[in-house]
Amino acid sequence: MGRGAGVVRSEAGRARLEAALAAARAARQADRKVTIPELEWRVATGLWQVMLRGGRYVGVVRKPDETALLALLSRTRAAAGRA
C-alpha cells in the first residue's frame, strides 16, 4: 500500500505539524496594532523582493510600500483633525 502525502507517520511528526499549523494561523491574524514608527520604517525601507534565476540569487528589487504610506497618511490626517 502506498503512502499518501498527507499521512503523518509518528506522534512527534503529528505534534510538529499541529504546532506549525497553529503558528501559521496565528501569523495570519492581524490582532496587533501597527505603530507610527513602524509605518515610518516601512515607508523608508520599502518592500524587498529577492530575485532568483534557475535557483540562483541574482539580486534584489526594491519597491515602495504604498500600503504603509497610505496608512501613515491616514493616521496623521486623523490625528491632525483631532488636534
URDAGI-V766464 format. One record per residue. N is the residue number from 1. RES is the residue in one letter. OMEGA is omega as a letter, one per 40 degrees, with the letter a starting at -180 (NA if undefined). Layout:
n: {N,N}
res: {RES,RES}
omega: {OMEGA,OMEGA}
This chain:
n: {1,2,3,4,5,6,7,8,9,10,11,12,13,14,15,16,17,18,19,20,21,22,23,24,25,26,27,28,29,30,31,32,33,34,35,36,37,38,39,40,41,42,43,44,45,46,47,48,49,50,51,52,53,54,55,56,57,58,59,60,61,62,63,64,65,66,67,68,69,70,71,72,73,74,75,76,77,78,79,80,81,82,83}
res: {M,G,R,G,A,G,V,V,R,S,E,A,G,R,A,R,L,E,A,A,L,A,A,A,R,A,A,R,Q,A,D,R,K,V,T,I,P,E,L,E,W,R,V,A,T,G,L,W,Q,V,M,L,R,G,G,R,Y,V,G,V,V,R,K,P,D,E,T,A,L,L,A,L,L,S,R,T,R,A,A,A,G,R,A}
omega: {a,i,i,a,a,a,i,a,a,i,i,i,i,i,i,i,i,i,i,i,i,i,i,i,i,a,a,a,a,a,a,a,i,a,i,i,i,i,i,i,i,i,a,a,a,i,a,i,i,a,i,i,a,i,a,i,i,i,a,i,i,i,i,i,a,i,i,i,i,i,i,i,i,a,a,i,i,i,i,i,i,a,NA}
